[in-house]
Amino acid sequence: MSNSNITLTKTNYSIIILGCIIVVIGFILMSGGGSDNPAVFNEEELFSFRRITLAPFFTVIGYMVVLFGVLKRAKISTPSSEQSIKEVEGSLKK
């Protein structure tokens, strides 16, 4: 079993929160379109561009941003080869 560090960084949490906000905006855009009178059907309001196209687009993009935030790995800084050689030489001299 490997001893890898699988923690989320502040950047990951920021991306996840941004994605959640986008999803909520998508659901807010989808809301509405109802009528107080069940006998009245307003097709233009219910099947508008905002509810049929724009809101699902925002929602799917938001879920993709959340997924990206979860899967994004932190950059691991690796020492340069010259630095590594000097460290090895220093440890061998001791």
Secondary structure by P-SEA (a helix, b strand, c coil): cccccccccaaaaaaaaaaaaaaaaaaaaacccccccccccccccccccccccaaaaaaaaaaaaaaaaaacccbbbbbcaaaaaaaaaaaaac
